Amino acid sequence: MDGNGTSGEPITAEGMVALREEIEQLEGSGRDKMAARIKVAREEGDLKENAEYHIAKEDQAHLETKIKRLRERLRTAVVVEVDGDADSFAFGRTAEVLDEDKGETNTWTLVGSTEADLAAGRLSAESPIGRALLDAKVDKPIEIETPRGSKRFVVKKLVG
């Protein structure tokens, strides 16, 4: 159960769209390209000693496993609606967050763990920092214990 009383992996609406697009691409052109690779490798002769064929078949198995995992994520994902009127840093919202120790301001969006990509500004709401900042009010310092000691963050501005 998540904090909204629903079971399943929380995901933003944008994350759900991206997940569906990735599945569609893998099941369409991804499978087509893999079938073409296998066909070309099969035409190269004896399959017992055909390394290209075996590599292509292994890659095909990896592709099908990835599709299966993504379909399972899609089945269990629960889109969490973003409350754009909230006065705190909520799931799906974007905020400018000051790392007081480093003196750096980061622009982060709180997202589900499978959507997280810190380099792209998407912070997992399930990470230690994400959990601490979830529902944080603007200009209220948040202290977080990390393996390297205590860190202080302040939500400076809600931007989305």
C-alpha positions in Angstrom: 0.0 0.0 0.0 1.2 3.5 -0.8 0.4 6.7 1.1 -2.8 7.1 -1.1 -4.4 3.9 0.1 -3.8 2.1 -3.2 -1.6 -0.8 -3.9 0.9 -0.9 -6.8 3.8 1.1 -7.9 3.2 4.9 -7.9 3.9 6.5 -11.2 3.2 9.9 -12.8 0.9 10.3 -15.8 4.0 11.2 -17.9 5.8 8.1 -16.6 2.8 5.9 -17.6 2.9 7.4 -21.1 6.6 6.7 -21.4 6.2 3.2 -20.1 3.5 2.4 -22.7 5.6 3.9 -25.5 8.6 1.8 -24.5 6.6 -1.4 -24.5 5.1 -0.5 -27.9 8.5 0.2 -29.4 10.0 -3.1 -28.0 7.1 -5.2 -29.1 7.0 -3.6 -32.5 10.3 -2.5 -34.1 12.4 -4.1 -31.4 11.0 -7.5 -32.1 11.1 -6.9 -35.9 14.8 -6.0 -35.7 15.6 -9.0 -33.6 13.8 -11.4 -36.0 15.8 -9.9 -38.9 19.0 -10.5 -37.0 18.1 -14.1 -36.3 17.2 -14.7 -39.9 20.5 -13.3 -41.2 22.5 -15.3 -38.7 20.5 -18.5 -39.5 21.4 -18.1 -43.2 25.1 -18.3 -42.3 25.1 -22.1 -42.0 25.4 -24.7 -39.3 23.6 -23.5 -36.2 25.7 -25.5 -33.8 28.8 -23.5 -34.4 27.1 -20.2 -35.5 28.1 -17.7 -32.8 26.1 -14.8 -34.3 22.9 -17.0 -34.2 23.4 -17.9 -30.5 24.1 -14.3 -29.6 21.0 -13.1 -31.4 18.9 -15.8 -29.7 20.3 -14.8 -26.3 19.6 -11.1 -27.1 16.0 -12.2 -28.1 15.5 -13.8 -24.7 16.7 -10.6 -23.0 14.3 -8.6 -25.1 11.4 -10.8 -24.2 12.4 -10.7 -20.5 12.5 -6.9 -20.6 9.1 -6.8 -22.3 7.6 -9.1 -19.6 9.1 -6.9 -16.8 7.7 -3.7 -18.4 4.3 -5.3 -18.9 4.2 -6.4 -15.2 5.1 -2.8 -14.2 2.3 -1.5 -16.4 -0.1 -3.9 -14.8 0.7 -2.9 -11.3 1.4 0.8 -11.8 -1.0 3.3 -10.2 -1.1 6.8 -11.6 -0.9 9.3 -8.8 -2.6 12.6 -9.6 -0.5 15.7 -9.0 -2.1 18.2 -6.7 -0.9 21.4 -8.4 -2.6 23.5 -5.7 -0.7 21.9 -2.8 1.6 24.2 -0.8 4.2 21.4 -0.3 6.6 19.3 -2.3 4.2 16.5 -3.3 4.5 13.5 -5.6 4.7 14.6 -9.2 5.5 18.2 -8.3 8.7 20.0 -9.2 10.6 22.2 -6.8 13.8 24.1 -6.5 15.6 22.5 -3.5 18.6 24.1 -1.8 21.3 21.7 -0.5 22.6 23.9 2.3 25.8 21.9 2.8 26.9 22.4 -0.8 25.2 25.7 -1.4 23.6 24.3 -4.6 20.1 24.5 -5.7 18.6 21.6 -7.7 15.4 21.4 -9.6 13.8 18.1 -8.8 10.5 16.4 -9.6 9.4 13.7 -7.1 8.6 10.6 -9.1 8.1 6.8 -8.7 11.3 4.7 -8.2 11.2 3.3 -11.7 11.0 6.8 -13.2 13.9 8.2 -11.2 16.8 9.7 -13.0 18.7 12.2 -10.9 20.7 13.5 -13.8 17.4 14.5 -15.5 16.1 16.0 -12.3 13.7 13.1 -11.4 14.1 12.2 -7.7 12.6 9.0 -6.4 10.0 9.6 -3.8 11.2 6.4 -2.2 14.8 7.4 -1.9 16.0 8.7 1.6 16.1 12.3 0.3 12.8 11.9 -1.6 11.0 10.5 1.5 12.3 13.3 3.7 11.3 16.0 1.2 7.9 14.5 0.4 5.3 17.0 1.6 8.0 19.5 2.8 6.8 23.1 3.0 8.6 26.0 1.2 11.4 27.6 3.3 11.1 24.9 6.1 14.5 23.2 6.5 14.6 19.5 6.4 17.4 17.5 8.1 18.2 14.1 6.7 20.5 11.5 8.2 22.8 10.0 5.6 25.6 7.5 5.8 28.0 10.5 5.5 26.2 12.4 8.3 23.4 14.9 8.6 22.4 17.0 5.5 20.0 20.0 5.4 17.7 20.8 2.5 15.2 23.6 2.0 12.4 23.7 -0.6 12.9 27.2 -2.0 10.2 27.3 -4.6 7.4 25.1 -6.0 7.7 25.4 -9.8 5.2 22.7 -11.0 
